[in-house]
Amino acid sequence: MPDTSPLPVLCIGSALWDIIASASCEMQPGNDVAGIIRRRPGGVALNIALALVQRGQPAALLTTIGNDSQGDELVVKLEAAGVDCQYVTRIDDPTDNYLAIETTSGEVFGAIADCASLEKAGDIILSPVRDGRLGTAQSPWQGAVVIDGNLPVSTLESIAENQDFDAAHLSFVPASPGKAERMRAALQSQSATLFVNKIEAETLCKRTLTDSSEACEALCQLGAHRAIVTDGPNESALCDENGVISVTPPKVEAKTTTGAGDVFLATFVGAEIASTLGLREIMEAAVKAAAEHVMKDTQ
């Protein structure tokens, strides 16, 4: 009998260890303050994969993870959580890490992403797509694909230029405002959704934008097939050929903002695959899920 199980969402990009320090009081550069330091699985692609499986949507990770004890521990945790790691590329370089300091309101005060192994690996992580394990030229991958801006520019350009995902629906997401420029490849894809925050949209548009509605319209004018822009506690908006949909998140007390955008994207993608809601309802579900995430007690 043919396999009727749902296709996993392919999450392509960073998988690493997050080291998050939450300050106990307001701080300035150079301050030494008390706080809580936590270590947990992280990375945009990894966060999205975890959020998808938690919502009942299968997800497979395409990334690099080191052949070290930290890498072994990371893979064990991901597989225990239900993420498909059979397509992960294990390499001899150390497993990547992300270090961030959060303020008392959960905003990122400063961060460093060490994605050296992902940058070095380049197109190697796409091997399962190109060697027949995940589709062939005659039968290309037809499921959903999430592409994270931690990938090197050469890999993002390779994805845009090749026909690996011509039959798939792509979602592009920057890893941070500093890597938003890498998303220009997404503006040329005729079947992709671009997920950015307002600051990232302003970077791509090279101008100040009033709100998320104006920002997503501006991205579509630049060529995006569909653009979704978030802005923290302010409205989130979607723009496509049918116009703009804007949704205001519920008011909450934020305890952490790290990973909120990943939860928003996973909720949106999973709900769209399920095809049981309209776009406005999907947007409402996504902003609600992100709001619930930022309220989590990080202690």
C-alpha positions as CSV (number, residue, x, y, z in Angstrom):
1,M,0.0,0.0,0.0
2,P,1.2,3.5,-0.7
3,D,2.5,5.6,2.2
4,T,-0.3,8.0,3.2
5,S,1.4,9.6,6.2
6,P,1.8,13.4,6.0
7,L,5.0,14.8,4.6
8,P,7.2,16.4,7.2
9,V,8.0,20.1,6.9
10,L,11.6,20.4,6.0
11,C,13.3,22.9,8.3
12,I,16.6,24.0,6.8
13,G,19.1,26.1,8.7
14,S,20.6,26.4,12.2
15,A,20.5,23.8,15.0
16,L,22.6,24.6,18.1
17,W,22.7,25.2,21.8
18,D,21.1,28.4,23.1
19,I,22.8,29.9,26.2
20,I,20.3,32.5,27.5
21,A,21.1,34.8,30.4
22,S,18.1,36.7,31.9
23,A,19.1,39.8,33.9
24,S,17.5,40.4,37.3
25,C,17.5,44.2,36.9
26,E,18.0,46.8,34.2
27,M,21.5,47.0,32.9
28,Q,23.9,49.1,30.8
29,P,26.9,48.0,28.7
30,G,29.7,46.8,31.1
31,N,27.3,46.0,33.9
32,D,27.8,42.8,36.0
33,V,24.4,41.8,37.4
34,A,22.7,38.9,38.9
35,G,20.4,36.7,36.8
36,I,19.6,33.2,35.5
37,I,21.5,31.4,32.8
38,R,19.9,28.5,30.9
39,R,21.1,26.2,28.2
40,R,18.6,24.7,25.8
41,P,18.3,23.5,22.2
42,G,18.0,26.5,19.8
43,G,18.5,27.8,16.3
44,V,15.8,29.1,14.0
45,A,15.3,25.9,12.0
46,L,15.5,23.7,15.1
47,N,13.0,26.0,17.1
48,I,10.5,25.8,14.2
49,A,10.9,22.0,13.9
50,L,10.2,21.6,17.6
51,A,7.2,24.0,17.5
52,L,5.8,22.1,14.6
53,V,6.0,18.6,16.2
54,Q,4.5,20.0,19.4
55,R,1.5,21.0,17.3
56,G,1.2,17.6,15.7
57,Q,2.9,18.4,12.4
58,P,5.9,16.2,11.4
59,A,9.1,18.0,10.8
60,A,12.5,17.0,9.5
61,L,15.7,18.9,10.2
62,L,18.4,19.6,7.5
63,T,21.4,21.2,9.3
64,T,24.9,20.5,10.6
65,I,25.6,19.2,14.1
66,G,29.0,18.4,15.4
67,N,30.4,14.9,16.1
68,D,31.0,15.9,19.6
69,S,29.3,15.2,23.0
70,Q,27.3,18.4,22.7
71,G,26.1,17.3,19.3
72,D,25.2,13.8,20.5
73,E,23.2,15.3,23.4
74,L,21.4,17.7,21.0
75,V,20.4,14.9,18.6
76,V,19.1,12.7,21.4
77,K,16.9,15.6,22.8
78,L,15.5,16.4,19.3
79,E,14.7,12.8,18.5
80,A,13.1,12.3,21.9
81,A,10.9,15.3,21.1
82,G,9.8,13.8,17.8
83,V,12.0,15.8,15.3
84,D,13.2,13.7,12.4
85,C,17.0,13.9,12.5
86,Q,17.9,11.3,9.9
87,Y,18.9,14.0,7.3
88,V,21.1,15.9,9.7
89,T,24.7,16.2,8.5
90,R,27.2,15.3,11.3
91,I,30.5,17.0,10.9
92,D,33.8,17.0,12.8
93,D,33.6,20.7,13.7
94,P,32.2,21.7,17.1
95,T,28.4,22.0,17.5
96,D,27.3,25.6,17.0
97,N,26.1,27.9,19.9
98,Y,24.1,31.0,20.4
99,L,24.7,33.3,23.4
100,A,22.2,36.0,24.4
101,I,21.5,38.4,27.3
102,E,17.8,39.3,27.9
103,T,16.5,42.3,29.8
104,T,13.9,42.0,32.6
105,S,11.2,42.4,30.0
106,G,12.5,39.6,27.9
107,E,14.0,41.7,25.1
108,V,17.4,40.7,23.7
109,F,20.1,43.1,25.2
110,G,22.8,41.6,23.0
111,A,23.6,38.3,21.3
112,I,26.3,36.4,19.4
113,A,25.5,33.5,17.0
114,D,28.3,31.1,16.4
115,C,27.1,29.3,13.3
116,A,30.6,28.5,12.0
117,S,29.9,24.9,11.1
118,L,26.7,25.8,9.2
119,E,28.5,28.5,7.3
120,K,31.4,26.1,6.5
121,A,29.2,23.3,5.4
122,G,27.3,25.3,2.7
123,D,25.3,23.2,0.2
124,I,26.3,19.9,2.0
125,I,23.1,20.1,4.1
126,L,21.0,20.0,0.9
127,S,22.4,16.6,-0.1
128,P,19.3,14.7,1.0
129,V,17.2,16.8,-1.4
130,R,19.7,16.3,-4.3
131,D,20.7,12.6,-3.9
132,G,17.2,11.1,-4.1
133,R,16.4,10.7,-0.4
134,L,14.0,13.6,-0.4
135,G,12.7,13.8,-3.9
136,T,14.2,13.5,-7.4
137,A,14.3,15.6,-10.5
138,Q,11.4,13.5,-11.8
139,S,9.5,13.6,-8.5
140,P,10.6,16.8,-6.6
141,W,9.8,17.5,-3.0
142,Q,6.2,18.7,-2.8
143,G,5.8,19.5,0.9
144,A,6.4,22.6,2.9
145,V,10.0,23.9,3.4
146,V,11.2,26.5,5.9
147,I,14.5,28.2,5.1
148,D,16.4,30.1,7.8
149,G,18.6,33.1,7.2
150,N,21.5,31.6,9.2
151,L,22.4,29.8,5.9
152,P,25.3,31.3,4.0
153,V,24.4,33.6,1.1
154,S,25.8,31.1,-1.4
155,T,23.4,28.4,-0.1
156,L,20.4,30.7,-0.2
157,E,21.3,31.6,-3.8
158,S,21.8,28.0,-4.7
159,I,18.3,27.2,-3.4
160,A,16.9,30.1,-5.4
161,E,18.8,29.1,-8.6
162,N,18.3,25.3,-8.6
163,Q,15.0,23.5,-9.1
164,D,15.1,21.5,-5.8
165,F,11.9,23.0,-4.5
166,D,10.0,24.1,-7.6
167,A,7.1,21.9,-6.4
168,A,7.3,23.0,-2.8
169,H,5.9,25.9,-0.8
170,L,8.8,27.9,0.7
171,S,8.9,30.0,3.8
172,F,11.9,32.2,4.3
173,V,12.8,33.7,7.7
174,P,15.8,35.8,8.6
175,A,17.7,34.8,11.7
176,S,18.1,38.4,12.9
177,P,17.9,42.0,11.5
178,G,21.6,41.8,10.8
179,K,21.0,38.9,8.4
180,A,17.9,40.3,6.8
181,E,19.8,41.2,3.6
182,R,20.3,37.5,3.0
183,M,16.5,37.3,2.3
184,R,16.7,39.1,-1.0
185,A,16.6,35.6,-2.7
186,A,13.1,35.2,-1.2
187,L,11.9,38.3,-3.0
188,Q,12.5,36.5,-6.3
189,S,10.7,33.3,-5.5
190,Q,7.2,33.1,-7.0
191,S,5.8,30.6,-4.4
192,A,7.4,31.8,-1.2
193,T,6.2,33.4,2.0
194,L,8.6,35.9,3.6
195,F,8.4,36.1,7.4
196,V,10.1,39.1,8.9
197,N,9.8,41.6,11.7
198,K,9.3,45.3,11.1
199,I,13.0,46.1,11.6
200,E,14.0,43.4,9.1
201,A,11.4,44.7,6.6
202,E,12.9,48.2,6.9
203,T,16.4,46.8,6.2
204,L,15.1,45.1,3.0
205,C,13.1,48.1,1.9
206,K,15.9,50.5,2.9
207,R,13.5,53.0,4.5
208,T,11.5,53.6,7.7
209,L,8.0,52.0,7.7
210,T,5.0,53.2,9.7
211,D,3.7,49.8,10.7
212,S,3.5,46.1,9.8
213,S,0.7,46.7,7.2
214,E,2.8,49.3,5.3
215,A,5.9,47.0,5.7
216,C,4.3,43.9,4.2
217,E,2.8,45.9,1.3
218,A,6.3,47.4,0.6
219,L,7.9,43.9,0.5
220,C,5.3,42.7,-2.0
221,Q,6.0,45.8,-4.1
222,L,9.7,44.7,-4.1
223,G,8.6,41.3,-5.5
224,A,7.6,39.1,-2.6
225,H,4.9,36.6,-3.5
226,R,3.5,36.9,0.1
227,A,5.0,38.8,3.0
228,I,4.1,38.5,6.7
229,V,5.5,41.2,9.1
230,T,5.4,41.1,12.9
231,D,6.2,43.9,15.3
232,G,6.3,42.6,18.9
233,P,3.2,43.7,20.8
234,N,2.0,45.8,17.8
235,E,0.0,44.5,14.9
236,S,1.1,41.7,12.6
237,A,0.2,41.9,9.0
238,L,0.0,39.7,5.9
239,C,0.1,40.9,2.3
240,D,-0.6,38.9,-0.9
241,E,-2.3,39.4,-4.2
242,N,-5.7,39.7,-2.3
243,G,-4.6,42.6,-0.1
244,V,-3.6,43.1,3.5
245,I,-4.8,41.3,6.7
246,S,-3.7,42.8,10.0
247,V,-4.1,41.3,13.5
248,T,-3.3,42.8,16.9
249,P,-1.7,40.5,19.4
250,P,-3.2,40.2,22.9
251,K,-1.6,42.3,25.6
252,V,0.7,40.2,27.7
253,E,3.6,40.6,30.2
254,A,6.7,39.3,28.3
255,K,9.2,37.2,30.1
256,T,11.2,36.1,27.1
257,T,11.1,37.1,23.4
258,T,13.7,34.6,22.2
259,G,12.0,32.2,19.8
260,A,8.7,34.0,19.6
261,G,9.0,34.6,15.9
262,D,9.8,30.9,15.3
263,V,6.6,29.9,17.2
264,F,4.6,32.3,15.1
265,L,5.9,30.8,11.9
266,A,5.4,27.2,13.0
267,T,1.9,27.9,14.0
268,F,1.1,29.6,10.7
269,V,2.7,26.9,8.6
270,G,1.1,24.1,10.5
271,A,-2.3,25.7,10.4
272,E,-2.0,26.3,6.7
273,I,-1.1,22.7,6.0
274,A,-4.1,21.6,8.0
275,S,-6.3,23.8,5.7
276,T,-9.1,24.1,8.2
277,L,-8.9,27.9,8.8
278,G,-8.9,31.0,6.6
279,L,-5.9,33.3,6.5
280,R,-7.2,35.7,9.1
281,E,-7.9,32.9,11.5
282,I,-4.4,31.5,10.9
283,M,-2.9,34.9,11.6
284,E,-4.9,35.1,14.8
285,A,-3.8,31.7,15.9
286,A,-0.1,32.6,15.1
287,V,-0.1,35.8,17.1
288,K,-1.9,34.1,20.0
289,A,0.8,31.3,20.1
290,A,3.6,33.8,20.0
291,A,2.0,35.8,22.9
292,E,1.7,32.6,24.9
293,H,5.4,31.8,24.2
294,V,6.6,35.2,25.5
295,M,4.7,34.7,28.7
296,K,6.5,31.5,29.6
297,D,8.3,31.4,32.9
298,T,11.9,31.0,31.8
299,Q,13.1,30.1,35.3
